[in-house]
């Protein structure tokens, strides 16, 4: 069943109407929002669908742009000639549906005298504004207002992650991991329940602060007052947990704490909620919805904050554990450092250098010996080569008394027949050169 009805002129603000439809449907579900162009199925009687859905809704959003009034004066574009924007607003007033004007961009509220009599009350309705420069924050504010006006919207569409996040905050608060610094308290004015919660909480944790909302806790005005108080505390970022507290009473006195609207609002809250209603035997429906049920207001004051003495003892224990852990770690590191220092490389670093120096000296001696052996071997080889060269050298032959005979042009004479008489010859001896001329051979030679 839809809870929100979007009223708009198709020829003027269809874009913003579609944007609101998308954002609200994503937050509350498509069935919670009625927009004619999306919600009416093909072939359905749109008159019956529009009026029937409107009467079942709790809020009508009248999207109004700068030309809203002028577009109405030009008349309807529908085939039946009805101005449905006018008719829907008039029907909402008749059906006691809350009407919220949504002024788009720089639009203003039209004067009452320019409106038909049956919708003139529109100018007395508090409006919200929707501007493209602040569209995200404007939509967020609208969502918050709708949740405050229709609490079951949030309860029906609450995201599982939000539930887990709220429960995690409560568990951390109860086990002392994140003690409450500010507690929201909804209770009767100057009641024993208020005194019990405050005195017990401050006795255990003097630093705790309270945001107290004094409201009627029985009678016809109790539920609306508690809803308003719950809404204010849930929007306060400094409040860690909200307590609904009341002393004992008859079943009739405790009926407001079983009201559906209050239960849905508690379920939709983003802040953890604690129920501390009556005595142990009292069990309103709120106990089943709240994140934590405390049997009495006194029990709530004791459970929501840790005891200072317990925290001091826990702190001393943690300090002892930290000291022991640091001592063990230091001892372990000292032993590790001693073991490192005992290693030869650090205990006697010169020994390593001495060993390397000895190795270097040995290598130097070995190199010198090897070089000497190589030089001796090379000298021997050189002597043998010199002997062989001398044995094969023409100079050695000349030294034994031989000579090399050459012509004047330097060619070697190899045969006596190659030389003519009177030829000039050069005789190369071991110790010099002689010049000679050939003569005829003497007799007997």
C-alpha positions as CSV (number, residue, x, y, z in Angstrom):
1,X,0.0,0.0,0.0
2,X,1.5,3.4,-0.9
3,X,2.2,5.9,1.8
4,X,3.5,8.8,-0.4
5,X,1.6,10.3,-3.3
6,X,3.5,12.5,-5.8
7,X,1.3,15.3,-7.3
8,X,2.8,17.2,-10.2
9,X,2.0,18.8,-13.6
10,X,3.3,16.6,-16.4
11,X,4.0,19.6,-18.6
12,X,6.0,21.5,-16.0
13,X,7.9,19.4,-13.4
14,X,7.8,15.8,-14.7
15,X,11.6,15.6,-14.3
16,X,11.7,16.5,-10.7
17,X,8.7,14.3,-10.0
18,X,10.5,11.4,-11.6
19,X,13.6,12.2,-9.5
20,X,11.6,12.2,-6.3
21,X,9.9,8.9,-7.3
22,X,13.3,7.3,-8.0
23,X,14.9,8.4,-4.8
24,X,12.0,7.7,-2.5
25,X,11.3,4.3,-4.1
26,X,14.9,3.4,-3.6
27,X,14.7,4.3,0.0
28,X,11.3,3.1,1.0
29,X,10.4,0.6,-1.8
30,X,8.4,1.2,-5.0
31,X,5.2,0.1,-3.4
32,X,5.4,2.9,-0.8
33,X,5.4,5.7,-3.5
34,X,2.6,6.4,-6.0
35,X,3.3,8.4,-9.2
36,X,0.6,8.1,-11.7
37,X,2.7,7.5,-14.8
38,X,4.6,4.6,-13.1
39,X,2.1,3.2,-10.6
40,X,-1.1,2.9,-12.8
41,X,-1.0,-0.4,-14.8
42,X,-2.1,-0.3,-18.5
43,X,-5.8,-0.6,-19.0
44,X,-6.7,0.4,-15.4
45,X,-9.3,3.0,-14.6
46,X,-6.9,5.9,-13.8
47,X,-9.7,7.8,-11.9
48,X,-10.3,5.0,-9.6
49,X,-6.6,4.2,-9.2
50,X,-5.6,7.8,-8.5
51,X,-8.4,8.6,-6.0
52,X,-8.1,5.2,-4.3
53,X,-4.4,5.4,-3.8
54,X,-4.6,9.0,-2.7
55,X,-7.1,8.2,0.1
56,X,-4.9,5.4,1.4
57,X,-1.7,7.5,1.4
58,X,-0.5,9.5,4.4
59,X,1.4,12.2,2.7
60,X,0.9,14.1,-0.6
61,X,3.9,15.8,-2.1
62,X,2.8,18.7,-4.3
63,X,5.7,19.4,-6.7
64,X,5.4,23.1,-7.7
65,X,7.7,24.9,-10.2
66,X,7.8,28.6,-11.1
67,X,5.1,28.1,-13.7
68,X,2.8,25.9,-11.6
69,X,0.0,28.5,-11.2
70,X,0.1,29.7,-14.8
71,X,0.0,26.1,-16.1
72,X,-3.2,25.5,-14.0
73,X,-4.8,28.6,-15.4
74,X,-4.2,27.4,-19.0
75,X,-6.3,24.4,-18.2
76,X,-5.8,20.7,-18.3
77,X,-4.3,18.8,-21.2
78,X,-6.3,15.6,-20.2
79,X,-9.0,14.4,-22.5
80,X,-11.6,14.5,-19.7
81,X,-10.8,18.2,-19.1
82,X,-10.1,17.7,-15.4
83,X,-7.2,19.5,-13.8
84,X,-6.0,16.5,-11.8
85,X,-3.4,18.4,-9.9
86,X,-6.2,20.6,-8.5
87,X,-8.4,17.6,-7.9
88,X,-5.8,15.5,-6.1
89,X,-4.9,18.3,-3.7
90,X,-8.5,19.0,-3.0
91,X,-9.1,15.3,-2.4
92,X,-6.1,15.2,0.0
93,X,-7.6,18.0,2.1
94,X,-11.0,16.2,2.2
95,X,-9.3,12.8,3.1
96,X,-7.2,14.5,5.8
97,X,-4.0,13.5,4.0
98,X,-1.0,15.7,5.0
99,X,0.0,17.9,2.0
100,X,3.6,19.1,1.7
101,X,4.4,21.6,-1.1
102,X,7.7,20.9,-2.7
103,X,8.9,24.2,-4.2
104,X,11.3,23.5,-7.1
105,X,14.2,25.9,-7.9
106,X,13.1,29.5,-7.2
107,X,9.3,28.9,-7.2
108,X,7.3,30.6,-4.5
109,X,3.9,29.9,-2.9
110,X,1.1,31.4,-4.9
111,X,-1.2,33.9,-3.2
112,X,-4.3,32.3,-1.6
113,X,-6.6,34.7,-3.5
114,X,-5.3,33.2,-6.8
115,X,-6.1,29.6,-5.8
116,X,-9.5,27.9,-6.0
117,X,-11.3,27.9,-2.7
118,X,-11.0,24.2,-2.1
119,X,-7.2,24.2,-2.3
120,X,-6.6,27.7,-0.8
121,X,-5.4,26.0,2.3
122,X,-2.3,25.0,0.4
123,X,-0.6,28.3,1.2
124,X,-0.8,27.4,5.0
125,X,1.1,24.2,4.5
126,X,4.8,24.3,5.5
127,X,6.8,23.7,2.3
128,X,10.2,22.1,1.5
129,X,12.5,23.3,-1.2
130,X,14.2,21.3,-4.0
131,X,17.1,23.0,-5.8
132,X,19.5,21.5,-8.3
133,X,22.5,23.0,-6.4
134,X,21.6,21.2,-3.2
135,X,19.6,18.3,-4.6
136,X,21.3,15.6,-2.4
137,X,20.8,17.4,0.9
138,X,17.3,18.5,-0.1
139,X,16.2,15.0,-0.8
140,X,17.9,13.7,2.4
141,X,15.9,16.3,4.4
142,X,12.7,15.2,2.7
143,X,13.5,11.6,3.6
144,X,14.1,12.4,7.2
145,X,10.8,14.4,7.4
146,X,8.9,11.5,5.8
147,X,10.4,9.0,8.3
148,X,9.4,11.3,11.2
149,X,5.9,11.7,9.9
150,X,5.4,8.1,8.8
151,X,7.8,6.0,11.0
152,X,6.7,2.7,9.5
153,X,8.4,3.8,6.2
154,X,11.8,3.3,7.8
155,X,10.8,0.2,9.6
156,X,9.6,-1.5,6.5
157,X,12.6,-0.7,4.4
158,X,15.4,-0.7,7.0
159,X,18.7,-1.8,5.4
160,X,20.3,-4.9,7.0
161,X,23.6,-3.1,7.3
162,X,22.0,-0.4,9.4
163,X,20.6,-3.0,11.8
164,X,24.0,-4.7,12.1
165,X,25.7,-1.3,12.6
166,X,23.3,-0.4,15.4
167,X,23.6,-3.7,17.1
168,X,27.4,-3.5,16.9
169,X,27.4,-0.1,18.6
170,X,25.2,-1.5,21.4
171,X,27.4,-4.5,22.0
172,X,30.6,-2.3,22.1
173,X,28.8,-0.1,24.6
174,X,27.7,-3.0,26.9
175,X,31.1,-4.7,27.0
176,X,32.9,-1.5,27.8
177,X,34.8,-1.3,24.5
178,X,33.2,2.1,23.8
179,X,31.4,3.4,26.9
180,X,28.5,5.8,26.4
181,X,29.5,9.4,26.8
182,X,26.0,10.8,26.3
183,X,22.7,9.0,27.0
184,X,19.4,10.1,25.6
185,X,16.7,9.6,28.1
186,X,12.9,9.8,27.3
187,X,10.9,9.7,30.5
188,X,8.4,11.6,32.6
189,X,9.2,14.9,34.2
190,X,10.7,14.6,37.7
191,X,9.9,10.9,37.7
192,X,11.5,8.2,39.8
193,X,12.5,6.5,36.6
194,X,14.6,9.5,35.6
195,X,16.2,9.7,39.0
196,X,17.0,5.9,39.0
197,X,18.7,5.9,35.6
198,X,20.7,9.1,36.2
199,X,21.9,8.3,39.8
200,X,22.9,4.7,39.0
201,X,24.6,5.6,35.8
202,X,26.6,8.5,37.3
203,X,27.5,6.5,40.4
204,X,29.2,4.0,38.1
205,X,30.5,6.4,35.5
206,X,30.6,10.0,36.7
207,X,31.7,11.3,33.3
208,X,28.5,10.2,31.5
209,X,26.1,13.0,30.3
210,X,22.4,12.9,29.6
211,X,20.2,14.4,27.0
212,X,16.8,14.3,28.8
213,X,13.4,14.6,27.0
214,X,10.6,14.9,29.5
215,X,7.4,13.8,27.9
216,X,4.0,12.4,29.1
217,X,4.3,8.6,29.6
218,X,0.6,7.8,29.7
219,X,-2.5,9.1,28.2
220,X,-3.4,10.1,24.6
221,X,-0.6,12.6,24.2
222,X,2.1,10.2,25.3
223,X,2.8,8.5,21.9
224,X,3.1,11.7,19.8
225,X,5.4,13.3,22.4
226,X,7.6,10.2,22.7
227,X,7.8,10.0,18.9
228,X,9.0,13.6,18.7
229,X,11.5,13.1,21.5
230,X,12.8,9.9,19.8
231,X,13.2,11.7,16.5
232,X,15.2,14.5,18.1
233,X,17.5,12.2,20.0
234,X,18.0,9.9,17.1
235,X,19.2,12.8,14.9
236,X,21.7,14.0,17.6
237,X,25.1,12.6,16.6
238,X,26.4,12.9,20.2
239,X,23.8,10.6,21.6
240,X,25.2,7.0,21.9
241,X,22.1,5.2,23.2
242,X,18.5,6.1,23.8
243,X,16.6,4.9,26.9
244,X,12.8,4.9,27.2
245,X,12.2,4.6,30.9
246,X,9.0,4.5,33.1
247,X,8.1,3.2,36.4
248,X,5.6,0.5,37.0
249,X,1.9,0.9,36.5
250,X,-1.2,-0.8,35.3
251,X,-1.6,-2.4,31.9
252,X,-3.7,0.6,30.8
253,X,-0.9,3.0,32.0
254,X,1.7,1.1,30.0
255,X,-0.4,0.9,26.7
256,X,1.5,3.7,25.0
257,X,4.6,1.5,25.1
258,X,2.8,-1.1,23.0
259,X,1.7,1.4,20.4
260,X,2.4,0.4,16.8
261,X,3.7,3.8,15.7
262,X,6.2,3.9,18.7
263,X,7.3,0.4,18.0
264,X,8.0,1.1,14.4
265,X,9.8,4.3,15.2
266,X,12.1,2.5,17.6
267,X,12.8,-0.2,15.0
268,X,13.6,2.5,12.5
269,X,16.0,4.4,14.7
270,X,19.6,4.5,13.8
271,X,20.7,4.9,17.5
272,X,20.5,1.8,19.8
273,X,17.3,1.9,21.9
274,X,16.9,0.5,25.4
275,X,13.5,-0.3,26.9
276,X,13.3,0.1,30.7
277,X,9.6,0.1,31.3
278,X,8.0,-0.8,34.6
279,X,9.1,-3.8,36.6
280,X,10.3,-7.3,35.8
281,X,6.7,-8.6,35.3
282,X,5.8,-5.8,32.9
283,X,6.3,-6.6,29.2
284,X,5.0,-4.0,26.7
285,X,5.6,-4.7,23.0
286,X,8.4,-2.1,23.1
287,X,10.5,-4.7,25.0
288,X,10.4,-6.9,21.9
289,X,11.4,-4.2,19.5
290,X,14.1,-2.4,21.4
291,X,17.8,-3.5,21.1
292,X,18.0,-4.2,24.8
293,X,15.4,-4.8,27.5
294,X,16.2,-3.9,31.0
295,X,13.9,-5.1,33.8
296,X,13.8,-1.7,35.6
297,X,15.2,1.9,35.1
298,X,17.7,1.1,37.8
299,X,18.9,-1.9,35.8
300,X,19.3,0.3,32.7
301,X,21.4,2.8,34.6
302,X,23.8,0.0,35.7
303,X,24.0,-1.8,32.4
304,X,24.7,1.1,30.1
305,X,27.9,2.3,31.6
306,X,30.8,0.4,33.2
307,X,31.8,0.8,36.8
308,X,34.8,3.1,37.4
309,X,36.3,0.6,39.9
310,X,36.0,-2.2,37.4
311,X,37.6,-0.1,34.7
312,X,40.4,1.0,37.0
313,X,41.0,-2.7,37.8
314,X,40.8,-3.6,34.1
315,X,43.2,-0.8,33.3
316,X,45.7,-2.0,36.0
317,X,45.5,-5.5,34.6
318,X,46.1,-4.2,31.1
319,X,49.0,-2.2,32.3
320,X,50.5,-5.2,34.0
321,X,50.0,-7.3,30.8
322,X,51.6,-4.6,28.7
323,X,54.5,-4.3,31.2
324,X,55.0,-8.1,31.1
325,X,54.8,-8.2,27.3
326,X,57.4,-5.4,27.0
327,X,59.7,-7.1,29.5
328,X,59.5,-10.4,27.7
329,X,60.1,-8.6,24.4
330,X,63.1,-6.7,25.8
331,X,64.6,-9.9,27.3
332,X,64.2,-11.7,24.0
333,X,65.8,-8.9,22.1
334,X,68.7,-8.7,24.6
335,X,69.4,-12.4,24.2
336,X,69.2,-12.0,20.5
337,X,71.6,-9.1,20.6
338,X,74.0,-11.0,22.9
339,X,74.0,-14.0,20.4
340,X,74.8,-11.6,17.6
341,X,77.6,-10.0,19.5
342,X,79.0,-13.5,20.3
343,X,79.5,-14.3,16.7
344,X,83.2,-14.3,15.6
345,X,82.6,-11.6,13.1
346,X,81.7,-9.2,15.9
347,X,83.5,-10.7,18.9
348,X,87.0,-10.6,17.1
349,X,86.7,-8.9,13.8
350,X,90.5,-8.5,13.4
351,X,90.8,-12.3,13.2
352,X,88.9,-12.2,10.0
353,X,91.3,-9.5,8.7
354,X,94.4,-11.5,9.8
355,X,93.2,-14.6,8.0
356,X,92.7,-12.6,4.9
357,X,96.1,-11.0,5.3
358,X,97.7,-14.4,5.6
359,X,95.9,-15.6,2.5
360,X,97.0,-12.5,0.6
361,X,100.7,-13.0,1.6
362,X,100.5,-16.7,0.6
363,X,99.0,-15.7,-2.7
364,X,101.7,-13.0,-3.2
365,X,104.5,-15.5,-2.5
366,X,102.9,-18.1,-4.7
367,X,102.6,-15.5,-7.5
368,X,106.3,-14.5,-7.1
369,X,107.4,-18.2,-7.3
370,X,105.2,-18.9,-10.2
371,X,106.6,-15.8,-12.0
372,X,110.2,-16.8,-11.2
373,X,109.6,-20.3,-12.6
374,X,108.1,-18.9,-15.7
375,X,110.9,-16.4,-16.2
376,X,113.6,-19.2,-15.7
377,X,111.8,-21.4,-18.2
378,X,111.5,-18.6,-20.6
379,X,115.2,-17.8,-20.3
380,X,116.2,-21.5,-20.9
381,X,113.9,-21.6,-24.0
382,X,115.5,-18.3,-25.2
383,X,119.0,-19.7,-24.8
384,X,118.1,-22.8,-26.8
385,X,116.5,-20.7,-29.5
386,X,119.6,-18.5,-29.6
387,X,121.8,-21.5,-30.0
388,X,119.7,-22.9,-32.8
389,X,119.6,-19.5,-34.5
390,X,123.4,-19.2,-34.2
391,X,123.8,-22.7,-35.6
392,X,121.7,-21.8,-38.6
393,X,123.0,-18.3,-39.0
394,X,125.3,-17.5,-42.1
395,X,127.5,-15.4,-39.8
396,X,128.6,-18.6,-38.0
397,X,129.6,-20.2,-41.3
398,X,131.6,-17.1,-42.2
399,X,133.3,-17.3,-38.9
400,X,134.6,-20.8,-39.8
401,X,136.5,-19.2,-42.8
402,X,133.9,-19.2,-45.5
403,X,133.0,-16.1,-47.6
404,X,130.0,-15.0,-49.6
405,X,130.9,-13.9,-53.2
406,X,128.6,-11.2,-54.7
407,X,128.7,-9.2,-57.9
408,X,128.7,-5.5,-58.0
409,X,124.9,-5.4,-58.1
410,X,124.8,-7.6,-54.9
411,X,123.7,-10.9,-56.5
412,X,125.3,-13.9,-55.0
413,X,127.7,-15.9,-57.2
414,X,126.8,-19.6,-56.9
415,X,129.1,-21.0,-59.6
416,X,132.5,-20.0,-61.1
417,X,131.0,-20.3,-64.6
418,X,128.6,-17.5,-63.7
419,X,131.5,-15.0,-63.5
420,X,133.3,-13.5,-66.5
421,X,137.0,-12.6,-66.5
422,X,137.7,-9.2,-65.2
423,X,134.4,-9.0,-63.3
424,X,134.4,-7.0,-60.1
425,X,133.4,-9.1,-57.1
426,X,132.7,-8.4,-53.5
427,X,133.8,-10.9,-50.9
428,X,131.8,-10.8,-47.6
429,X,133.9,-12.3,-44.7
430,X,133.0,-12.7,-41.1
431,X,134.8,-9.6,-40.1
432,X,134.4,-7.4,-43.2
433,X,134.2,-7.1,-47.0
434,X,136.9,-7.4,-49.7
435,X,136.8,-6.4,-53.3
436,X,138.4,-8.5,-56.0
437,X,138.6,-8.9,-59.7
438,X,138.5,-12.2,-61.6
439,X,141.7,-13.3,-63.4
440,X,142.6,-16.2,-65.5
441,X,143.4,-19.4,-63.6
442,X,147.2,-19.9,-63.2
443,X,148.8,-23.1,-64.4
444,X,148.9,-25.8,-61.8
445,X,146.1,-24.2,-59.7
